[in-house]
Amino acid sequence: MPQSSATIRIRIAVGDDIAIGQGKADLLEAIGRSGSISAAARELGLSYRKAWLMVDEMNTCFRTPVVVAVKGGRQGGGAQLTALGEEALADFRSIQAKAFEAIDQDIRDYQRLLSL
């Protein structure tokens, strides 16, 4: 079995829905870079449908949408992060960094119990 390391995943839930987690944060970053849900999905190896459903769930969980459609010109439409989307992404990455820093040694200690 190849060597790997243990990881934790942080998710912020609203009821039964996941407002944001690692995958959705990655998707927001990819949409921000590409200006497109379909391009972001391709970059992350997701189907367009899966990416669209993730965006839809995020838009429902937050008080206003985090991703909006952009009317197209020559190249058709696209998508962009709203100001709330940029803020939500930055805040989530900050929460992740603080949490990982706080438990880094605990996770390293815990790994000795795992078959890695």
C-alpha positions in Angstrom: 0.0 0.0 0.0 1.5 3.4 -1.0 2.4 5.9 1.8 0.0 8.7 2.3 -1.0 11.0 5.1 -4.2 11.4 7.1 -6.3 14.5 6.3 -9.3 16.2 7.8 -12.0 17.9 5.9 -13.9 20.9 7.1 -17.5 21.5 5.9 -19.9 24.2 6.9 -23.4 22.9 6.8 -26.8 24.7 6.7 -29.3 22.1 7.8 -28.7 19.0 5.7 -26.9 20.9 3.0 -23.2 21.5 2.8 -22.8 25.3 2.2 -19.1 24.9 1.5 -16.3 22.4 1.9 -13.0 21.6 0.2 -14.6 20.6 -3.1 -16.9 23.5 -3.4 -14.1 25.9 -2.4 -12.0 24.4 -5.2 -14.9 24.8 -7.6 -15.3 28.5 -6.7 -11.6 29.1 -7.3 -11.8 27.4 -10.6 -14.8 29.4 -11.7 -13.0 32.6 -10.6 -10.0 31.6 -12.8 -12.0 30.5 -15.8 -15.2 32.5 -15.8 -17.1 29.4 -16.6 -18.8 26.5 -14.7 -18.2 24.1 -17.5 -14.4 25.0 -17.8 -14.1 24.8 -14.0 -15.8 21.4 -14.1 -13.4 20.1 -16.7 -10.4 21.5 -14.8 -11.5 19.6 -11.7 -12.6 16.4 -13.5 -16.3 16.9 -12.6 -19.3 16.6 -14.9 -21.0 19.8 -15.7 -24.1 18.6 -14.0 -22.2 17.9 -10.8 -20.6 21.3 -10.8 -23.9 23.0 -11.6 -25.6 21.2 -8.7 -22.7 22.2 -6.3 -23.1 25.8 -7.4 -26.9 25.6 -7.0 -26.6 24.2 -3.5 -24.1 27.0 -2.5 -26.4 29.7 -4.0 -29.3 28.3 -1.9 -27.3 28.1 1.3 -25.9 31.6 1.3 -28.1 34.7 1.8 -27.4 35.8 -1.8 -25.8 33.9 -4.7 -22.1 33.2 -4.6 -22.0 32.5 -8.4 -24.0 34.3 -11.1 -24.4 33.8 -14.8 -22.8 36.4 -17.0 -24.5 37.4 -20.3 -22.4 36.4 -23.2 -20.8 38.3 -26.0 -18.9 36.6 -28.8 -17.9 33.6 -26.7 -21.3 33.1 -25.1 -22.1 33.4 -21.4 -20.2 32.4 -18.4 -20.2 32.6 -14.7 -18.5 34.8 -12.1 -18.1 34.9 -8.3 -20.2 37.6 -6.6 -18.6 39.8 -3.9 -20.3 37.4 -1.4 -18.8 34.5 -3.2 -15.3 35.9 -3.0 -15.8 36.8 0.7 -17.2 33.3 1.5 -14.3 31.6 -0.3 -11.6 33.8 1.4 -13.2 33.3 4.8 -13.5 29.5 4.3 -9.8 29.3 3.3 -8.9 31.3 6.4 -11.0 28.9 8.6 -9.2 25.9 7.1 -5.8 27.4 7.6 -6.5 28.2 11.3 -8.0 24.8 11.9 -5.1 22.9 10.3 -2.5 25.0 12.1 -4.3 24.4 15.4 -4.4 20.6 15.0 -1.3 19.9 12.9 0.7 18.2 15.7 -2.4 16.2 16.8 -3.0 14.9 13.3 0.7 13.9 13.0 0.5 12.1 16.4 -2.7 10.4 15.4 -1.2 9.0 12.1 0.8 6.6 14.1 -2.4 4.7 14.8 -3.3 4.4 11.1 -2.1 1.9 8.5 -0.6 4.4 6.1 
